[in-house]
Amino acid sequence: MKLHTLLHYLHPFKPFGGDNPEIVSLENDSRQVKKGSLFICIEGFTVDGHHYAETAVQNGAAAVLAERELSLNVPVIIVKDTARAMAVLADAFYGQPSQQLHLIGITGTNGKTTTSHLIEKILADAGKSTGLIGTMYTKVAGETLETKNTTPESLTLQKTFASMVEKKVEAAVMEVSSHALDEGRVHGCDFNVAVFTNLTQDHLDYHKTMDEYRRAKGLLFAQLGSAFYHNKPKYAVLNADDPASAEYRKSTAAQILTYAIDNEADLRAVHIQMDARGTSFDLVSPFGVHPVAMQLIGKFSVYNVLAAIGAALASGLELEAILESISTVKGVPGRFETVDAGQDFSVIVDYAHTPDSLENALETVKEFAEGRIFVVVGCGGDRDRTKRPLMAKIACGLATDAVFTSDNPRSEDPEEILKDMAAGVPEGNYTMIADRKEAIAYSVGAAGKGDVILIAGKGHETYQQIGGQTFDFDDRTAAREAIQNR
């Protein structure tokens, strides 16, 4: 695409003189630039792309998009906000790929990953070619790719969507984080269905207040647009048990489908029963009452399934086929995942890293635990410090044996993080073991027949960030080794 043709989609920008080169790629990393690239200077939290513009030109950049004047021997296009401009240009350069997909976005504090996997499986079982973008990985027509963020930046997103279109993907499901919404990473994404799971305390290191956090989540629903395309309707799927849904209902012009357990809703779960093998309930909907049996465990899993059912119905699938698909789901890695190495007690690994998700996981464990309940839990460094005492209080209140340990301490001293946690339970009964592997081994060594160990916080992650380094670490592997060493 010629530079002038590409810039036709972008207004306003400071007029520039010079050539009209052929643009072969858009890049915001100078190391990825090749001959004919348009290099986009992004000023991030730690790195300013303007400092790498000259390197980008040396690597072959044919033009540079920037927020200030740069002395370079290629055209320099000046805009006020390169991040916002990048979303516009990426959408244009890749041919507006999200408009060629049935795109479903899920936002909320907890449940995004499980809900996205549930929806993706339901769609795949219905014969759809699918794509998935989220915390664990990106999948394009069955091919799995690594991912850095829950929701990639706009350039990576549009490139991924274009790959999906090229590979004949029909429906794409993606997790949409509050950071991504606040930073405009999903600008240009033409969502057909937007799903809200829940809103509880998290990321206050970034958003500062719960009001700001709630506002950021609400952008997904506000950005569904106000036009009614009857050949491509927009739907908002909202959790009627969460107060934030009332605000999101007002934020969108899309058709609304609600789900709940406690309140009246379009989709409601009643008569919930659960044990260590799974959960069952009756689904009350406009289509009548249908029994639902699933291998997933817990009330939070019921919410995730209801959200997935809502998204699938909004996508035009039949309820009977949706429920059949749900019944075959065995789980998502790192989400209430059991570790079985022949022991006579239960070990469960879960991503629970917020007060609400930890409470939900422990309340579920209490439903079927026959003996003591151990919880191995920590809090991430360089993140919201205010939730540390809350996590500790929940751990000590719902478990018989709380073990405080490291999560990803990052640049913080692990011992100081543990002190912050302990401040929430001045008279609590807990054990502090900073080394996560030792904490897991301690709990495994102390557990007896019928006990349950919940290892919370990291779930599917296969690394631990300590200082400036990243080490291989997997809760599931550490638990299995500890069991085998008993």
Disulfide bonds with the S-S distance in Angstrom:
none
